[in-house]
């Protein structure tokens, strides 16, 4: 009986590993052709009680490896820019920008999954897939989120993301106007603070 149970557990483990591998390969195959993406988004923040606490919209551009420009509009305008070495988070209402180096923790953020190195997905996430929805959980326990789902449209471009953090909050993002491999200027992934902006360096 003990050998039977051991064999069953091994079989389950191998099956689960194979399923993760297949899902990771499928997700990688979808992302590989996308060297750059641009589009618009609508973002909804839901608290642990299931109540909507904030809605916003904006535009974004990502380009491999690790370049991102994420601009959020009203009611809380913000601009996040990274060139894969430095990250700027600019708050025009406060007239301040936080500057920090890009580290492994920042590279685990959901937005950068779209513009990160595809070959690093396997090492960073456990991936499963059900009914066309890819479920990702970070292998790094200090990652800034606990779980993520990503959906793709029939044209192969991401259509939505759902992110759950350790505080029980859920962020739902709907994409629109998506463009695959647009020509993006390198200058949009750098940031020069406007005159009078307070600069906060977070090392």
KAVENZI-V907689 format. One record per run of one state. SS is the DSSP state (a for helix, b for strand, c for the rest). FROM is the first residue (numbers start at 1). TO is the last residue. If there is no record, write none. Layout:
ss:SS from:FROM to:TO
ss:SS from:FROM to:TO
This chain:
ss:c from:1 to:1
ss:a from:2 to:32
ss:c from:33 to:35
ss:b from:36 to:46
ss:c from:47 to:51
ss:b from:52 to:63
ss:c from:64 to:66
ss:b from:67 to:72
ss:c from:73 to:77
ss:b from:78 to:82
ss:c from:83 to:85
ss:b from:86 to:91
ss:c from:92 to:95
ss:b from:96 to:101
ss:c from:102 to:103
ss:a from:104 to:107
ss:c from:108 to:109
ss:a from:110 to:113
ss:c from:114 to:117
ss:a from:118 to:124
ss:b from:125 to:130
ss:c from:131 to:132
ss:b from:133 to:138
ss:c from:139 to:146
ss:b from:147 to:152
ss:c from:153 to:157
ss:b from:158 to:164
ss:c from:165 to:169
ss:b from:170 to:180
ss:c from:181 to:185
ss:a from:186 to:189
ss:c from:190 to:197
ss:b from:198 to:201
ss:c from:202 to:203
